[in-house]
Amino acid sequence: MNAFRLSLVVAMVIAVSACHKDKTLPEPKAEANPASVIPQAQLDTLNKAKAVEGTLMQTDQQRREQVNQ
C-alpha cells in the first residue's frame, strides 16, 4: 500500500510539473511598412475608385439641388 501511495504522489508531481509551462508570449515582430505590403497597382485602383466615388457624390448633390428647386 505504501508503494501505491508513493507512486501516486510521484505521478501527481510529474503531471503538475509537465503542465507547468512558461506562459509568457513571444515579443511581437515589428510590422513592415504598410505601403510595401499592399501592391502599388491595388493602391492606384483604390485611388481611382475614391475619385469615382467623389464624382458620383458631386453628381448626386447636384441632382438633389435641382430637385429641391
C-alpha positions as CSV (number, residue, x, y, z in Angstrom):
1,M,0.0,0.0,0.0
2,N,2.9,2.3,0.8
3,A,4.4,1.8,-2.7
4,F,1.0,2.7,-4.2
5,R,0.9,6.0,-2.4
6,L,4.4,6.8,-3.3
7,S,3.8,6.0,-7.0
8,L,0.6,8.1,-6.8
9,V,2.5,11.1,-5.3
10,V,5.2,10.7,-7.9
11,A,2.7,10.6,-10.8
12,M,0.9,13.7,-9.4
13,V,4.2,15.6,-9.2
14,I,5.1,14.6,-12.7
15,A,1.7,15.6,-14.0
16,V,1.8,19.0,-12.3
17,S,5.4,19.7,-13.4
18,A,4.6,18.6,-17.0
19,C,1.6,21.0,-17.1
20,H,3.6,24.0,-15.9
21,K,4.8,26.0,-19.0
22,D,6.2,29.4,-19.4
23,K,3.1,31.5,-20.0
24,T,4.9,34.5,-21.5
25,L,4.1,35.3,-25.1
26,P,6.8,35.9,-27.6
27,E,7.5,39.5,-28.4
28,P,5.6,40.7,-31.5
29,K,7.6,41.2,-34.6
30,A,7.9,44.7,-35.9
31,E,5.3,45.4,-38.6
32,A,6.5,46.1,-42.1
33,N,5.7,49.3,-43.8
34,P,2.0,49.0,-44.9
35,A,2.8,50.7,-48.2
36,S,5.2,47.9,-49.1
37,V,2.7,45.2,-48.1
38,I,-0.1,46.4,-50.5
39,P,1.0,46.3,-54.2
40,Q,1.1,49.7,-55.9
41,A,-1.4,48.5,-58.5
42,Q,-4.0,48.0,-55.8
43,L,-3.3,51.4,-54.3
44,D,-3.7,53.0,-57.7
45,T,-7.0,51.2,-58.2
46,L,-8.2,52.3,-54.8
47,N,-7.4,55.9,-55.5
48,K,-9.3,55.7,-58.8
49,A,-12.3,54.2,-57.0
50,K,-12.2,57.1,-54.5
51,A,-12.1,59.6,-57.3
52,V,-15.1,57.9,-59.0
53,E,-16.9,57.9,-55.7
54,G,-16.3,61.7,-55.3
55,T,-17.6,62.3,-58.8
56,L,-20.8,60.3,-58.0
57,M,-21.3,62.2,-54.8
58,Q,-21.0,65.6,-56.6
59,T,-23.4,64.5,-59.3
60,D,-25.9,63.2,-56.6
61,Q,-25.6,66.5,-54.7
62,Q,-26.3,68.5,-58.0
63,R,-29.3,66.4,-58.7
64,R,-30.7,66.9,-55.2
65,E,-30.3,70.6,-55.5
66,Q,-32.1,70.6,-58.9
67,V,-35.0,68.6,-57.4
68,N,-35.2,70.9,-54.4
69,Q,-35.5,74.0,-56.7
